[in-house]
Amino acid sequence: MKKFYILCGFFLMTGWFSVPVIMRYTSGGCVSYTTLIYDEPARTIVSSARWDMTAGGEHLFYSSAINDNPLNGEGRGFVSERTINAQFRYHADSMTVRTVSAFRIAGPETSDPEYGRYIDPPAEQGFSARVYTYYAGGRIMMGFRNLPISVCRN
C-alpha cells in the first residue's frame, strides 16, 4: 500500500505531463473515427475510417470506406483495411507517434497511383508525427498543434 501512495504522490507532482503515459498503460481499448474529404477538380473522395486501438495503443486495426464521387458518371467505393504496429515517444507536451509496420488486409496498396494517397497517412509504414493531447467536454482528444481531430468513443 505504501508503494501506491508513493506512486500517487509522484503522479500528482508531475501533473499533466504524465497523463499520456498514464493513459497508455491504464486505458482499455479505444475506437475513434475520422472522415477525410478530398475535393478535386474532377471528383470528390470521401474516406470514412474507424480506428480500433488495443490497450496500450501499440496495435491498431484500420478500416476505411473510400468513396470516389466523380462530377460526371457513377461513383464507386472500396474498403481499405490494415493492421498497424505503432511506437510512441513521450515529450513534456506531446508524443511522437511512428508507424513501425502496416499490414494490408484489403484494398489498394499505399503506392497505388490512383487511390493509394487517399488511405489515412498513419496507416502507412514509416509515418511519423507529433501528436498533442487535449481535454474537452469531459473527454481526452488527440490531434496536431491547436487542431484536435480524434476522440475515443469508448
Summary of the structure (lengths in Angstrom):
residues: 154
radius of gyration: 18.2
end to end distance: 30.1
largest distance: 69.7
contacts: 399
relative contact order: 0.16
helix: 20%
strand: 53%
